[in-house]
Amino acid sequence: MRLSPDELIFWQYDFIKLNATIVYTWGLMLVMVIGSKTITSKLSTGLERSRWQNILEIIVTGILEQIEDVGLDQPRKYLGFLGTLFLFIAVANLCIIIPGYEPPTGSLSTTAALALCVFVAVPLFGIEEQGISNYLKTYTEPTIIMLPFNIISEISRTLALAIRLFGNIMSGSMIVAILLTITPFIFLIL
């Protein structure tokens, strides 16, 4: 059993490698783009709606409610970014039922990339909302002595986010692998 999809290499030329993480990530993004284009091509504002439109509305409403529950004022402002992250992680992990597929979120490189997206987005949204000078002032509150601690806090939060997501996905994959290994023995005993 592989611990990470990074270990499965499909193609290599010198130091350039095309591993399962890259292939599955791009394949997943392609499926999501085609799926979203298909689902949103025939949206209706009337009473007659397709099953896919109903599912889409439930997902969007759920994401908006989650953003609002976290305490952000204007959830629609963050819907594009947070909704995309949510859908990517959800679809990546729901596709585990496909034989031979390993979720790209089971790779530390993917979870680090997702955490870096959040690391960049937080200041961008903060600067957009408060202005650059007011946002930078938050790093020195309540006193200038807090500046290095707040910077370390931002970096450590990003690392913790990446490692937590990786650990959650990896533990799920390990549990499935253990259950698949043990199941034949249990059925033999019964």
mmCIF file of the C-alpha atoms, coordinates in Angstrom:
data_MODEL
# 
_entry.id   MODEL 
# 
loop_
_atom_site.group_PDB 
_atom_site.id 
_atom_site.type_symbol 
_atom_site.label_atom_id 
_atom_site.label_alt_id 
_atom_site.label_comp_id 
_atom_site.label_asym_id 
_atom_site.label_entity_id 
_atom_site.label_seq_id 
_atom_site.pdbx_PDB_ins_code 
_atom_site.Cartn_x 
_atom_site.Cartn_y 
_atom_site.Cartn_z 
_atom_site.occupancy 
_atom_site.B_iso_or_equiv 
_atom_site.pdbx_formal_charge 
_atom_site.auth_seq_id 
_atom_site.auth_comp_id 
_atom_site.auth_asym_id 
_atom_site.auth_atom_id 
_atom_site.pdbx_PDB_model_num 
ATOM 1   C CA . MET A 1 1   ? 0.000   0.000   0.000   1.00 0.00 ? 1   MET A CA 1 
ATOM 2   C CA . ARG A 1 2   ? 1.182   3.506   -0.867  1.00 0.00 ? 2   ARG A CA 1 
ATOM 3   C CA . LEU A 1 3   ? 1.087   6.159   1.818   1.00 0.00 ? 3   LEU A CA 1 
ATOM 4   C CA . SER A 1 4   ? 0.739   8.985   -0.693  1.00 0.00 ? 4   SER A CA 1 
ATOM 5   C CA . PRO A 1 5   ? -0.344  9.289   -4.341  1.00 0.00 ? 5   PRO A CA 1 
ATOM 6   C CA . ASP A 1 6   ? 3.004   11.052  -4.881  1.00 0.00 ? 6   ASP A CA 1 
ATOM 7   C CA . GLU A 1 7   ? 4.671   7.627   -4.873  1.00 0.00 ? 7   GLU A CA 1 
ATOM 8   C CA . LEU A 1 8   ? 2.784   6.441   -7.981  1.00 0.00 ? 8   LEU A CA 1 
ATOM 9   C CA . ILE A 1 9   ? 4.679   7.873   -10.960 1.00 0.00 ? 9   ILE A CA 1 
ATOM 10  C CA . PHE A 1 10  ? 3.031   7.661   -14.397 1.00 0.00 ? 10  PHE A CA 1 
ATOM 11  C CA . TRP A 1 11  ? 5.774   9.348   -16.413 1.00 0.00 ? 11  TRP A CA 1 
ATOM 12  C CA . GLN A 1 12  ? 9.262   10.629  -15.715 1.00 0.00 ? 12  GLN A CA 1 
ATOM 13  C CA . TYR A 1 13  ? 11.860  12.449  -17.764 1.00 0.00 ? 13  TYR A CA 1 
ATOM 14  C CA . ASP A 1 14  ? 15.026  13.345  -15.905 1.00 0.00 ? 14  ASP A CA 1 
ATOM 15  C CA . PHE A 1 15  ? 13.847  15.238  -12.801 1.00 0.00 ? 15  PHE A CA 1 
ATOM 16  C CA . ILE A 1 16  ? 10.364  15.981  -14.171 1.00 0.00 ? 16  ILE A CA 1 
ATOM 17  C CA . LYS A 1 17  ? 7.778   13.586  -12.767 1.00 0.00 ? 17  LYS A CA 1 
ATOM 18  C CA . LEU A 1 18  ? 4.107   13.166  -13.540 1.00 0.00 ? 18  LEU A CA 1 
ATOM 19  C CA . ASN A 1 19  ? 2.727   11.457  -10.451 1.00 0.00 ? 19  ASN A CA 1 
ATOM 20  C CA . ALA A 1 20  ? -0.756  10.388  -9.401  1.00 0.00 ? 20  ALA A CA 1 
ATOM 21  C CA . THR A 1 21  ? -1.309  13.539  -7.345  1.00 0.00 ? 21  THR A CA 1 
ATOM 22  C CA . ILE A 1 22  ? -0.872  15.767  -10.394 1.00 0.00 ? 22  ILE A CA 1 
ATOM 23  C CA . VAL A 1 23  ? -2.866  13.512  -12.742 1.00 0.00 ? 23  VAL A CA 1 
ATOM 24  C CA . TYR A 1 24  ? -5.760  13.029  -10.311 1.00 0.00 ? 24  TYR A CA 1 
ATOM 25  C CA . THR A 1 25  ? -5.837  16.739  -9.381  1.00 0.00 ? 25  THR A CA 1 
ATOM 26  C CA . TRP A 1 26  ? -6.024  17.901  -12.995 1.00 0.00 ? 26  TRP A CA 1 
ATOM 27  C CA . GLY A 1 27  ? -8.487  15.137  -13.872 1.00 0.00 ? 27  GLY A CA 1 
ATOM 28  C CA . LEU A 1 28  ? -10.653 16.118  -10.920 1.00 0.00 ? 28  LEU A CA 1 
ATOM 29  C CA . MET A 1 29  ? -10.532 19.780  -11.911 1.00 0.00 ? 29  MET A CA 1 
ATOM 30  C CA . LEU A 1 30  ? -11.516 18.861  -15.489 1.00 0.00 ? 30  LEU A CA 1 
ATOM 31  C CA . VAL A 1 31  ? -14.463 16.777  -14.257 1.00 0.00 ? 31  VAL A CA 1 
ATOM 32  C CA . MET A 1 32  ? -15.560 19.600  -11.940 1.00 0.00 ? 32  MET A CA 1 
ATOM 33  C CA . VAL A 1 33  ? -15.366 22.237  -14.711 1.00 0.00 ? 33  VAL A CA 1 
ATOM 34  C CA . ILE A 1 34  ? -17.311 20.081  -17.170 1.00 0.00 ? 34  ILE A CA 1 
ATOM 35  C CA . GLY A 1 35  ? -19.825 19.176  -14.458 1.00 0.00 ? 35  GLY A CA 1 
ATOM 36  C CA . SER A 1 36  ? -20.347 22.789  -13.414 1.00 0.00 ? 36  SER A CA 1 
ATOM 37  C CA . LYS A 1 37  ? -20.747 23.917  -17.033 1.00 0.00 ? 37  LYS A CA 1 
ATOM 38  C CA . THR A 1 38  ? -23.281 21.147  -17.634 1.00 0.00 ? 38  THR A CA 1 
ATOM 39  C CA . ILE A 1 39  ? -25.260 21.790  -14.456 1.00 0.00 ? 39  ILE A CA 1 
ATOM 40  C CA . THR A 1 40  ? -25.319 25.579  -14.809 1.00 0.00 ? 40  THR A CA 1 
ATOM 41  C CA . SER A 1 41  ? -26.086 25.644  -18.547 1.00 0.00 ? 41  SER A CA 1 
ATOM 42  C CA . LYS A 1 42  ? -29.842 25.241  -18.054 1.00 0.00 ? 42  LYS A CA 1 
ATOM 43  C CA . LEU A 1 43  ? -30.618 27.043  -14.813 1.00 0.00 ? 43  LEU A CA 1 
ATOM 44  C CA . SER A 1 44  ? -34.217 28.094  -14.318 1.00 0.00 ? 44  SER A CA 1 
ATOM 45  C CA . THR A 1 45  ? -35.796 30.865  -12.256 1.00 0.00 ? 45  THR A CA 1 
ATOM 46  C CA . GLY A 1 46  ? -39.274 29.385  -12.524 1.00 0.00 ? 46  GLY A CA 1 
ATOM 47  C CA . LEU A 1 47  ? -40.941 26.718  -10.426 1.00 0.00 ? 47  LEU A CA 1 
ATOM 48  C CA . GLU A 1 48  ? -39.792 23.892  -12.716 1.00 0.00 ? 48  GLU A CA 1 
ATOM 49  C CA . ARG A 1 49  ? -36.213 23.062  -11.809 1.00 0.00 ? 49  ARG A CA 1 
ATOM 50  C CA . SER A 1 50  ? -34.007 20.149  -12.672 1.00 0.00 ? 50  SER A CA 1 
ATOM 51  C CA . ARG A 1 51  ? -32.758 17.730  -10.036 1.00 0.00 ? 51  ARG A CA 1 
ATOM 52  C CA . TRP A 1 52  ? -29.212 19.019  -10.583 1.00 0.00 ? 52  TRP A CA 1 
ATOM 53  C CA . GLN A 1 53  ? -30.291 22.623  -10.012 1.00 0.00 ? 53  GLN A CA 1 
ATOM 54  C CA . ASN A 1 54  ? -31.958 21.617  -6.746  1.00 0.00 ? 54  ASN A CA 1 
ATOM 55  C CA . ILE A 1 55  ? -28.776 19.858  -5.607  1.00 0.00 ? 55  ILE A CA 1 
ATOM 56  C CA . LEU A 1 56  ? -26.710 22.886  -6.636  1.00 0.00 ? 56  LEU A CA 1 
ATOM 57  C CA . GLU A 1 57  ? -28.966 25.242  -4.674  1.00 0.00 ? 57  GLU A CA 1 
ATOM 58  C CA . ILE A 1 58  ? -28.775 23.010  -1.596  1.00 0.00 ? 58  ILE A CA 1 
ATOM 59  C CA . ILE A 1 59  ? -24.964 22.975  -1.773  1.00 0.00 ? 59  ILE A CA 1 
ATOM 60  C CA . VAL A 1 60  ? -24.680 26.741  -2.284  1.00 0.00 ? 60  VAL A CA 1 
ATOM 61  C CA . THR A 1 61  ? -27.154 27.462  0.506   1.00 0.00 ? 61  THR A CA 1 
ATOM 62  C CA . GLY A 1 62  ? -25.308 25.080  2.843   1.00 0.00 ? 62  GLY A CA 1 
ATOM 63  C CA . ILE A 1 63  ? -21.948 26.708  2.102   1.00 0.00 ? 63  ILE A CA 1 
ATOM 64  C CA . LEU A 1 64  ? -23.422 30.187  2.637   1.00 0.00 ? 64  LEU A CA 1 
ATOM 65  C CA . GLU A 1 65  ? -24.890 29.094  5.981   1.00 0.00 ? 65  GLU A CA 1 
ATOM 66  C CA . GLN A 1 66  ? -21.555 27.616  7.061   1.00 0.00 ? 66  GLN A CA 1 
ATOM 67  C CA . ILE A 1 67  ? -19.741 30.846  6.165   1.00 0.00 ? 67  ILE A CA 1 
ATOM 68  C CA . GLU A 1 68  ? -22.347 32.854  8.067   1.00 0.00 ? 68  GLU A CA 1 
ATOM 69  C CA . ASP A 1 69  ? -22.109 30.515  11.090  1.00 0.00 ? 69  ASP A CA 1 
ATOM 70  C CA . VAL A 1 70  ? -18.358 31.139  11.240  1.00 0.00 ? 70  VAL A CA 1 
ATOM 71  C CA . GLY A 1 71  ? -19.175 34.801  11.763  1.00 0.00 ? 71  GLY A CA 1 
ATOM 72  C CA . LEU A 1 72  ? -18.281 36.456  8.465   1.00 0.00 ? 72  LEU A CA 1 
ATOM 73  C CA . ASP A 1 73  ? -20.489 39.433  7.674   1.00 0.00 ? 73  ASP A CA 1 
ATOM 74  C CA . GLN A 1 74  ? -21.051 39.051  3.934   1.00 0.00 ? 74  GLN A CA 1 
ATOM 75  C CA . PRO A 1 75  ? -21.006 35.330  3.108   1.00 0.00 ? 75  PRO A CA 1 
ATOM 76  C CA . ARG A 1 76  ? -21.565 35.902  -0.627  1.00 0.00 ? 76  ARG A CA 1 
ATOM 77  C CA . LYS A 1 77  ? -18.258 37.760  -0.782  1.00 0.00 ? 77  LYS A CA 1 
ATOM 78  C CA . TYR A 1 78  ? -16.377 34.617  0.249   1.00 0.00 ? 78  TYR A CA 1 
ATOM 79  C CA . LEU A 1 79  ? -18.580 32.082  -1.564  1.00 0.00 ? 79  LEU A CA 1 
ATOM 80  C CA . GLY A 1 80  ? -16.408 31.762  -4.680  1.00 0.00 ? 80  GLY A CA 1 
ATOM 81  C CA . PHE A 1 81  ? -13.198 31.040  -2.833  1.00 0.00 ? 81  PHE A CA 1 
ATOM 82  C CA . LEU A 1 82  ? -14.484 28.966  0.086   1.00 0.00 ? 82  LEU A CA 1 
ATOM 83  C CA . GLY A 1 83  ? -17.066 27.167  -2.058  1.00 0.00 ? 83  GLY A CA 1 
ATOM 84  C CA . THR A 1 84  ? -14.362 26.114  -4.511  1.00 0.00 ? 84  THR A CA 1 
ATOM 85  C CA . LEU A 1 85  ? -12.136 24.818  -1.714  1.00 0.00 ? 85  LEU A CA 1 
ATOM 86  C CA . PHE A 1 86  ? -15.051 22.930  -0.153  1.00 0.00 ? 86  PHE A CA 1 
ATOM 87  C CA . LEU A 1 87  ? -16.161 21.373  -3.443  1.00 0.00 ? 87  LEU A CA 1 
ATOM 88  C CA . PHE A 1 88  ? -12.625 20.363  -4.426  1.00 0.00 ? 88  PHE A CA 1 
ATOM 89  C CA . ILE A 1 89  ? -11.969 18.641  -1.095  1.00 0.00 ? 89  ILE A CA 1 
ATOM 90  C CA . ALA A 1 90  ? -15.435 17.042  -1.012  1.00 0.00 ? 90  ALA A CA 1 
ATOM 91  C CA . VAL A 1 91  ? -15.336 15.729  -4.585  1.00 0.00 ? 91  VAL A CA 1 
ATOM 92  C CA . ALA A 1 92  ? -11.725 14.561  -4.197  1.00 0.00 ? 92  ALA A CA 1 
ATOM 93  C CA . ASN A 1 93  ? -12.697 12.458  -1.207  1.00 0.00 ? 93  ASN A CA 1 
ATOM 94  C CA . LEU A 1 94  ? -16.074 11.257  -2.484  1.00 0.00 ? 94  LEU A CA 1 
ATOM 95  C CA . CYS A 1 95  ? -14.458 9.862   -5.631  1.00 0.00 ? 95  CYS A CA 1 
ATOM 96  C CA . ILE A 1 96  ? -12.590 7.331   -3.500  1.00 0.00 ? 96  ILE A CA 1 
ATOM 97  C CA . ILE A 1 97  ? -15.227 4.782   -4.580  1.00 0.00 ? 97  ILE A CA 1 
ATOM 98  C CA . ILE A 1 98  ? -13.616 4.726   -8.053  1.00 0.00 ? 98  ILE A CA 1 
ATOM 99  C CA . PRO A 1 99  ? -11.222 1.757   -8.227  1.00 0.00 ? 99  PRO A CA 1 
ATOM 100 C CA . GLY A 1 100 ? -7.577  2.800   -8.554  1.00 0.00 ? 100 GLY A CA 1 
ATOM 101 C CA . TYR A 1 101 ? -8.288  6.404   -7.596  1.00 0.00 ? 101 TYR A CA 1 
ATOM 102 C CA . GLU A 1 102 ? -6.389  7.937   -4.715  1.00 0.00 ? 102 GLU A CA 1 
ATOM 103 C CA . PRO A 1 103 ? -7.566  11.338  -3.509  1.00 0.00 ? 103 PRO A CA 1 
ATOM 104 C CA . PRO A 1 104 ? -4.986  14.045  -4.210  1.00 0.00 ? 104 PRO A CA 1 
ATOM 105 C CA . THR A 1 105 ? -5.763  15.454  -0.771  1.00 0.00 ? 105 THR A CA 1 
ATOM 106 C CA . GLY A 1 106 ? -3.967  12.371  0.591   1.00 0.00 ? 106 GLY A CA 1 
ATOM 107 C CA . SER A 1 107 ? -0.727  14.029  -0.493  1.00 0.00 ? 107 SER A CA 1 
ATOM 108 C CA . LEU A 1 108 ? 0.956   16.544  1.760   1.00 0.00 ? 108 LEU A CA 1 
ATOM 109 C CA . SER A 1 109 ? 1.892   18.616  -1.305  1.00 0.00 ? 109 SER A CA 1 
ATOM 110 C CA . THR A 1 110 ? -1.787  19.126  -2.208  1.00 0.00 ? 110 THR A CA 1 
ATOM 111 C CA . THR A 1 111 ? -2.841  19.974  1.318   1.00 0.00 ? 111 THR A CA 1 
ATOM 112 C CA . ALA A 1 112 ? 0.099   22.383  1.579   1.00 0.00 ? 112 ALA A CA 1 
ATOM 113 C CA . ALA A 1 113 ? -1.022  24.050  -1.667  1.00 0.00 ? 113 ALA A CA 1 
ATOM 114 C CA . LEU A 1 114 ? -4.578  24.384  -0.343  1.00 0.00 ? 114 LEU A CA 1 
ATOM 115 C CA . ALA A 1 115 ? -3.261  25.835  2.913   1.00 0.00 ? 115 ALA A CA 1 
ATOM 116 C CA . LEU A 1 116 ? -1.108  28.308  0.959   1.00 0.00 ? 116 LEU A CA 1 
ATOM 117 C CA . CYS A 1 117 ? -4.220  29.420  -0.929  1.00 0.00 ? 117 CYS A CA 1 
ATOM 118 C CA . VAL A 1 118 ? -5.862  30.188  2.403   1.00 0.00 ? 118 VAL A CA 1 
ATOM 119 C CA . PHE A 1 119 ? -2.637  31.831  3.654   1.00 0.00 ? 119 PHE A CA 1 
ATOM 120 C CA . VAL A 1 120 ? -2.706  34.234  0.679   1.00 0.00 ? 120 VAL A CA 1 
ATOM 121 C CA . ALA A 1 121 ? -6.485  34.751  0.631   1.00 0.00 ? 121 ALA A CA 1 
ATOM 122 C CA . VAL A 1 122 ? -6.825  35.817  4.286   1.00 0.00 ? 122 VAL A CA 1 
ATOM 123 C CA . PRO A 1 123 ? -4.648  38.937  3.908   1.00 0.00 ? 123 PRO A CA 1 
ATOM 124 C CA . LEU A 1 124 ? -6.172  39.739  0.508   1.00 0.00 ? 124 LEU A CA 1 
ATOM 125 C CA . PHE A 1 125 ? -9.716  39.647  1.902   1.00 0.00 ? 125 PHE A CA 1 
ATOM 126 C CA . GLY A 1 126 ? -8.544  41.565  4.987   1.00 0.00 ? 126 GLY A CA 1 
ATOM 127 C CA . ILE A 1 127 ? -6.870  44.275  2.905   1.00 0.00 ? 127 ILE A CA 1 
ATOM 128 C CA . GLU A 1 128 ? -9.913  44.514  0.645   1.00 0.00 ? 128 GLU A CA 1 
ATOM 129 C CA . GLU A 1 129 ? -12.213 44.970  3.623   1.00 0.00 ? 129 GLU A CA 1 
ATOM 130 C CA . GLN A 1 130 ? -10.090 47.169  5.915   1.00 0.00 ? 130 GLN A CA 1 
ATOM 131 C CA . GLY A 1 131 ? -7.515  48.785  3.646   1.00 0.00 ? 131 GLY A CA 1 
ATOM 132 C CA . ILE A 1 132 ? -3.823  47.989  3.746   1.00 0.00 ? 132 ILE A CA 1 
ATOM 133 C CA . SER A 1 133 ? -2.861  50.278  6.633   1.00 0.00 ? 133 SER A CA 1 
ATOM 134 C CA . ASN A 1 134 ? -5.699  49.172  8.907   1.00 0.00 ? 134 ASN A CA 1 
ATOM 135 C CA . TYR A 1 135 ? -5.024  45.515  8.097   1.00 0.00 ? 135 TYR A CA 1 
ATOM 136 C CA . LEU A 1 136 ? -1.313  45.828  8.872   1.00 0.00 ? 136 LEU A CA 1 
ATOM 137 C CA . LYS A 1 137 ? -2.167  47.594  12.154  1.00 0.00 ? 137 LYS A CA 1 
ATOM 138 C CA . THR A 1 138 ? -3.902  44.411  13.344  1.00 0.00 ? 138 THR A CA 1 
ATOM 139 C CA . TYR A 1 139 ? -0.486  42.710  13.447  1.00 0.00 ? 139 TYR A CA 1 
ATOM 140 C CA . THR A 1 140 ? 0.750   45.232  15.993  1.00 0.00 ? 140 THR A CA 1 
ATOM 141 C CA . GLU A 1 141 ? -2.263  45.125  18.302  1.00 0.00 ? 141 GLU A CA 1 
ATOM 142 C CA . PRO A 1 142 ? -2.325  45.622  21.263  1.00 0.00 ? 142 PRO A CA 1 
ATOM 143 C CA . THR A 1 143 ? 1.363   46.648  21.080  1.00 0.00 ? 143 THR A CA 1 
ATOM 144 C CA . ILE A 1 144 ? 4.230   46.573  18.563  1.00 0.00 ? 144 ILE A CA 1 
ATOM 145 C CA . ILE A 1 145 ? 5.838   43.765  20.575  1.00 0.00 ? 145 ILE A CA 1 
ATOM 146 C CA . MET A 1 146 ? 3.122   41.444  19.225  1.00 0.00 ? 146 MET A CA 1 
ATOM 147 C CA . LEU A 1 147 ? 4.275   41.823  15.587  1.00 0.00 ? 147 LEU A CA 1 
ATOM 148 C CA . PRO A 1 148 ? 6.622   38.793  15.464  1.00 0.00 ? 148 PRO A CA 1 
ATOM 149 C CA . PHE A 1 149 ? 4.150   36.659  17.409  1.00 0.00 ? 149 PHE A CA 1 
ATOM 150 C CA . ASN A 1 150 ? 1.310   37.504  15.018  1.00 0.00 ? 150 ASN A CA 1 
ATOM 151 C CA . ILE A 1 151 ? 3.495   36.696  12.002  1.00 0.00 ? 151 ILE A CA 1 
ATOM 152 C CA . ILE A 1 152 ? 4.525   33.364  13.552  1.00 0.00 ? 152 ILE A CA 1 
ATOM 153 C CA . SER A 1 153 ? 0.849   32.720  14.305  1.00 0.00 ? 153 SER A CA 1 
ATOM 154 C CA . GLU A 1 154 ? -0.102  33.199  10.625  1.00 0.00 ? 154 GLU A CA 1 
ATOM 155 C CA . ILE A 1 155 ? 2.624   30.803  9.443   1.00 0.00 ? 155 ILE A CA 1 
ATOM 156 C CA . SER A 1 156 ? 1.966   28.149  12.093  1.00 0.00 ? 156 SER A CA 1 
ATOM 157 C CA . ARG A 1 157 ? -1.794  28.291  11.409  1.00 0.00 ? 157 ARG A CA 1 
ATOM 158 C CA . THR A 1 158 ? -1.112  27.604  7.727   1.00 0.00 ? 158 THR A CA 1 
ATOM 159 C CA . LEU A 1 159 ? 1.135   24.638  8.536   1.00 0.00 ? 159 LEU A CA 1 
ATOM 160 C CA . ALA A 1 160 ? -1.391  23.273  11.018  1.00 0.00 ? 160 ALA A CA 1 
ATOM 161 C CA . LEU A 1 161 ? -4.168  23.533  8.417   1.00 0.00 ? 161 LEU A CA 1 
ATOM 162 C CA . ALA A 1 162 ? -2.128  21.579  5.869   1.00 0.00 ? 162 ALA A CA 1 
ATOM 163 C CA . ILE A 1 163 ? -1.120  18.864  8.327   1.00 0.00 ? 163 ILE A CA 1 
ATOM 164 C CA . ARG A 1 164 ? -4.650  18.486  9.762   1.00 0.00 ? 164 ARG A CA 1 
ATOM 165 C CA . LEU A 1 165 ? -6.203  18.044  6.323   1.00 0.00 ? 165 LEU A CA 1 
ATOM 166 C CA . PHE A 1 166 ? -3.478  15.592  5.319   1.00 0.00 ? 166 PHE A CA 1 
ATOM 167 C CA . GLY A 1 167 ? -3.897  13.644  8.560   1.00 0.00 ? 167 GLY A CA 1 
ATOM 168 C CA . ASN A 1 168 ? -7.674  13.453  8.210   1.00 0.00 ? 168 ASN A CA 1 
ATOM 169 C CA . ILE A 1 169 ? -7.504  12.148  4.648   1.00 0.00 ? 169 ILE A CA 1 
ATOM 170 C CA . MET A 1 170 ? -4.582  9.825   5.324   1.00 0.00 ? 170 MET A CA 1 
ATOM 171 C CA . SER A 1 171 ? -6.248  8.323   8.383   1.00 0.00 ? 171 SER A CA 1 
ATOM 172 C CA . GLY A 1 172 ? -9.428  7.677   6.390   1.00 0.00 ? 172 GLY A CA 1 
ATOM 173 C CA . SER A 1 173 ? -7.424  5.914   3.667   1.00 0.00 ? 173 SER A CA 1 
ATOM 174 C CA . MET A 1 174 ? -5.536  3.872   6.255   1.00 0.00 ? 174 MET A CA 1 
ATOM 175 C CA . ILE A 1 175 ? -8.761  2.775   7.965   1.00 0.00 ? 175 ILE A CA 1 
ATOM 176 C CA . VAL A 1 176 ? -10.232 1.669   4.622   1.00 0.00 ? 176 VAL A CA 1 
ATOM 177 C CA . ALA A 1 177 ? -7.025  -0.239  3.806   1.00 0.00 ? 177 ALA A CA 1 
ATOM 178 C CA . ILE A 1 178 ? -7.013  -1.934  7.217   1.00 0.00 ? 178 ILE A CA 1 
ATOM 179 C CA . LEU A 1 179 ? -10.685 -2.908  6.900   1.00 0.00 ? 179 LEU A CA 1 
ATOM 180 C CA . LEU A 1 180 ? -10.109 -4.317  3.408   1.00 0.00 ? 180 LEU A CA 1 
ATOM 181 C CA . THR A 1 181 ? -7.160  -6.316  4.740   1.00 0.00 ? 181 THR A CA 1 
ATOM 182 C CA . ILE A 1 182 ? -9.007  -7.683  7.784   1.00 0.00 ? 182 ILE A CA 1 
ATOM 183 C CA . THR A 1 183 ? -12.401 -8.368  6.141   1.00 0.00 ? 183 THR A CA 1 
ATOM 184 C CA . PRO A 1 184 ? -11.403 -11.676 4.456   1.00 0.00 ? 184 PRO A CA 1 
ATOM 185 C CA . PHE A 1 185 ? -10.279 -13.077 7.819   1.00 0.00 ? 185 PHE A CA 1 
ATOM 186 C CA . ILE A 1 186 ? -13.535 -12.085 9.518   1.00 0.00 ? 186 ILE A CA 1 
ATOM 187 C CA . PHE A 1 187 ? -15.661 -13.733 6.829   1.00 0.00 ? 187 PHE A CA 1 
ATOM 188 C CA . LEU A 1 188 ? -13.581 -16.915 7.067   1.00 0.00 ? 188 LEU A CA 1 
ATOM 189 C CA . ILE A 1 189 ? -14.209 -17.085 10.809  1.00 0.00 ? 189 ILE A CA 1 
ATOM 190 C CA . LEU A 1 190 ? -17.965 -16.577 10.363  1.00 0.00 ? 190 LEU A CA 1 
# 
